Amino acid sequence: MIAKSTIIPELIAPCGMNCAICIGHMREKNKCLGCRGIDENKPKGCRKCVINSCHILKKNRMLFCSEKCEEFPCTRLKNLDKRYRLKYGMSMIENLKNIDKSGISKFVKFEQKRWKCMKCGNLLCVHRDSCLECGEKR
């Protein structure tokens, strides 16, 4: 059983991924704390994420790739975005553009509505085609 969840700004990764809707964060056992959290329960790929450890992000103390980066969107972000658009119907680049346009608070409110299961009210998982709680298709 997955508990109802709330999306908070700290769960939005530098690449625009909403970690609150990631299966790693939503699972009960060995829950990942998101890209901005400690590495302890992160999947191996997330621990070694080139985007999250980008020297430009660190040097300029940027919260998001889109802030001051002249390379935005870089090749790595474009490839990640393409994979997520094709497999899961979500664009990280679009997320970052929405954050830049409306601010993180409005983006989080939008995401809370966008990823809410219409049947049970829990957050939907981007990596699954149905609600983890009630099984309703998204």
C-alpha positions, 0 to 999 in steps of 0.5 A: 500500500502506498501512502498519499503523497505531496509534491514539494519543491525539494523533490524537483530535480535539477533536470526537471524530474519530479522525484515525487512521482518516481517509483524509487521515491514512491516505494515503501521499502528503501525509499529514495529521498529524491535527487536532492536527497542523500544517496543511500537508497537511490538507484545506482543510475541516479547516484551516478547521474551526470546531470545532477553532478554537473560542474556548471550546476555546482559552479553557479549554484543553480537549482535547475539546469535551465537557470543560467546555463548557456548549454541548456538543454545539453545533449544529456538532458535532451537524451533523458527528455526524449526517453521520458517523453517516449516511454512515460509521456513526460518532458523534463525540458518542458518542466524546466520551461514551466518552472522558469515561466511560472515559478516553482510554487505554481509548477508544484501545484500544477504537478500535484493536480496533473499526477493525482489519481482521479479515482483514489486521490493518490499520486500516480507514478510516472513509471507505471501506467496505472495507480499503485494504490487502486490500479486505475489506468492513468 
